[in-house]
């Protein structure tokens, strides 16, 4: 005995609907996973941007401090040379200038090695 063709058509339609429904649910799951990945990446980007901005602020503060020290050192050197009447005959650098410049070198070396500056 042959089954009723309507039953076969109904079974085929049910299988087709189940398959399409399964693909649609899988599509929704992929969309949700994609949205979660995008959100996670955006959060990581914000964290990295904040860290980079903090490093930038630290750099700018250190640069401003170094600029201030350089300006103060240049002013001190000008004061030393302002008080000198004439350069020495042997063209030697005054000891005050050597002391100021050596202090700058020592300060830069201490800053580069992470030691506190005087």
C-alpha positions as CSV (number, residue, x, y, z in Angstrom):
1,X,0.0,0.0,0.0
2,X,1.3,3.4,-0.9
3,X,1.2,6.2,1.6
4,X,-1.0,9.1,0.9
5,X,0.9,11.7,-1.2
6,X,-0.3,14.5,1.2
7,X,1.5,12.8,4.0
8,X,4.7,12.6,2.0
9,X,4.4,16.3,1.0
10,X,3.7,17.3,4.6
11,X,6.7,15.3,5.8
12,X,8.9,16.9,3.1
13,X,7.7,20.4,4.0
14,X,8.3,19.7,7.7
15,X,11.9,18.6,7.0
16,X,12.4,21.7,4.8
17,X,11.0,24.0,7.5
18,X,13.2,22.4,10.1
19,X,16.3,22.8,8.0
20,X,15.5,26.4,7.2
21,X,14.7,27.1,10.8
22,X,18.0,25.5,11.9
23,X,20.0,27.7,9.5
24,X,18.1,30.7,10.7
25,X,18.8,30.0,14.4
26,X,22.5,29.4,13.5
27,X,22.5,32.7,11.7
28,X,21.2,34.4,14.8
29,X,23.8,32.7,16.9
30,X,26.6,33.9,14.6
31,X,25.2,37.4,14.6
32,X,25.2,37.4,18.4
33,X,28.8,36.0,18.6
34,X,29.9,38.6,16.0
35,X,28.3,41.4,18.0
36,X,29.9,40.1,21.2
37,X,33.3,40.0,19.5
38,X,32.9,43.6,18.2
39,X,32.0,44.8,21.7
40,X,35.0,43.0,23.2
41,X,37.3,44.5,20.6
42,X,35.9,48.0,21.2
43,X,36.4,47.6,24.9
44,X,40.0,46.5,24.4
45,X,40.5,49.4,22.0
46,X,39.3,51.9,24.7
47,X,41.6,50.3,27.3
48,X,44.6,50.5,24.9
49,X,43.7,54.1,24.0
50,X,43.4,55.1,27.6
51,X,46.8,53.5,28.4
52,X,48.4,55.2,25.4
53,X,46.9,58.6,26.4
54,X,48.3,58.1,29.9
55,X,51.7,57.3,28.6
56,X,51.4,60.4,26.3
57,X,50.6,62.6,29.3
58,X,53.5,61.2,31.2
59,X,55.8,61.9,28.3
60,X,54.5,65.5,27.9
61,X,55.1,66.1,31.7
62,X,58.6,64.7,31.5
63,X,59.3,66.8,28.3
64,X,58.0,69.9,30.0
65,X,60.2,69.2,33.0
66,X,63.2,68.6,30.8
67,X,62.5,71.8,28.8
68,X,62.4,73.7,32.1
69,X,65.6,72.2,33.3
70,X,67.3,73.0,30.0
71,X,66.1,76.6,30.1
72,X,67.3,77.0,33.7
73,X,70.6,75.5,32.8
74,X,71.0,77.8,29.7
75,X,70.2,80.7,32.0
76,X,72.8,79.7,34.5
77,X,75.4,79.3,31.7
78,X,74.5,82.8,30.4
79,X,74.9,84.2,33.9
80,X,78.4,82.6,34.2
81,X,79.5,84.0,30.9
82,X,77.9,87.4,31.6
83,X,80.1,87.8,34.7
84,X,83.2,86.8,32.8
85,X,85.1,89.8,31.6
86,X,87.0,88.3,28.8
87,X,87.6,84.7,27.7
88,X,90.8,83.2,29.1
89,X,93.8,83.2,26.8
90,X,93.9,79.4,26.7
91,X,90.2,79.2,25.7
92,X,89.4,76.9,28.5
93,X,85.8,76.6,29.6
94,X,85.1,78.2,33.0
95,X,84.8,75.6,35.8
96,X,81.3,76.8,36.7
97,X,80.1,75.9,33.2
98,X,81.8,72.5,33.3
99,X,80.1,71.9,36.7
100,X,76.7,72.9,35.3
101,X,77.1,70.8,32.2
102,X,78.4,67.8,34.1
103,X,75.4,68.1,36.5
104,X,73.1,68.0,33.4
105,X,74.9,64.8,32.1
106,X,74.6,63.2,35.5
107,X,71.0,64.1,35.8
108,X,70.3,62.7,32.3
109,X,72.1,59.5,33.1
110,X,70.2,59.1,36.3
111,X,66.9,59.7,34.6
112,X,67.8,57.1,31.9
113,X,68.7,54.5,34.4
114,X,65.6,55.1,36.5
115,X,67.4,56.6,39.5
116,X,66.0,59.7,41.2
117,X,67.5,62.9,40.0
118,X,69.1,65.3,42.5
